[in-house]
Amino acid sequence: MSRAIPQYASFRSIGAYAPEKILSNFDLEKMIDTSDEWIVKRTGIKERRIAALDESTSDMATKAAKIAIDRANLSTDDIDLIVCATVTPDYFNMPATSCIISEKLGIRDVQAFDISAACSGFVYALSVAKAFIESGMKQNVLVIGAEKFSSIVDYNDRGTCILFGDGAGAAVISATDKEDEGFVDIHASADGSYADFLITPSPGSVNPMSQKALDEGLNFVQMKGNETFKLAVKTLTKDVKEILAKNEINSEDIPHFIPHQANYRIIKAVGDALKMREDQVVVTVDKYGNTSAASIPMAINDLYESGNLKYGELMLLDTFGGGLTWASALLPFSGK
């Protein structure tokens, strides 16, 4: 009896959407006690995008998804799974934002679900797509990272409001029989003992929505900044070293290191620890801020639209987020 030809997961296309409104550091100077100089020095962020009041997470995700599907030379009829990574869904917590996206794309009778892994969400979703495709269950998976973080940020809290922005990124992951187009490896992990480092306390079963929760601001993201920074640098560096060692790849041979865009100081510390050259490291945090699950696909899209991402070039993704979660991935770009 002949064996079936192995099926690999390939990164076929990328697309992204950034809202029109720009919130600069100078705008924030008028809102809270801060300065452009302080923000840039501490984070590397100069501005971030903010969605319109009537612009939802699914609206941004749909726009990014349409671009990704078109660039993959596919139609919506070809998509057989939608996975959306977000911690700012259209609704808490049903229907899933992926279901709303599928309706806006005109995709019917197709499996769709959300995952919640904060800033690690997109790479987590890539691991899901990889498993579905390599098992033979799906052929073309639409993977989305989308966030309207402005909806859970307290703009009186200078420790968080300077960091976060809105946006969406999407990729089509397709089946291929070409091993050199397939994902090399993905690591994804978590440690719930640090759950309070990054948390949105309400709404949820622990703190249901109430006037008391609103009065106490429990509906806004809360972060232990210094603790998160230190753990992020340590964890990201360790995770990348492990995935490179496992696959016998040297850091200097990676054309594109695309880390989560949370803070330039974290990106610089990890890049230096890995002895990465400046031209290897993709940085977009200065113009988008931290867009959580949308961060990495938006950065990949910037790289692609600049003409600097070519077919067959290896990407190293690395991310860290609330949960706490972290993930890394090695995969070639297989688009045109």
HUPE-V881503 format. One record per run of one state. SS is the DSSP state (H for helix, E for strand, L for the rest). FROM is the first residue (numbers start at 1). TO is the last residue. Records with the same first field share a line. If there is no record, write none. Layout:
# HUPE-V881503
SS->FROM-TO / FROM-TO
This chain:
# HUPE-V881503
L->1-7 / 18-20 / 30-35 / 44-46 / 51-56 / 72-75 / 79-80 / 86-96 / 106-110 / 116-117 / 135-139 / 153-157 / 162-163 / 165-165 / 177-178 / 183-184 / 191-191 / 201-210 / 216-220 / 224-224 / 247-250 / 254-255 / 260-263 / 274-277 / 282-284 / 289-289 / 291-291 / 306-313 / 322-324 / 334-336
E->8-17 / 21-24 / 47-50 / 81-85 / 111-115 / 140-148 / 164-164 / 166-176 / 182-182 / 185-190 / 198-200 / 221-223 / 256-259 / 281-281 / 290-290 / 314-321 / 325-333
H->25-29 / 36-43 / 57-71 / 76-78 / 97-105 / 118-134 / 149-152 / 158-161 / 179-181 / 192-197 / 211-215 / 225-246 / 251-253 / 264-273 / 278-280 / 285-288 / 292-305
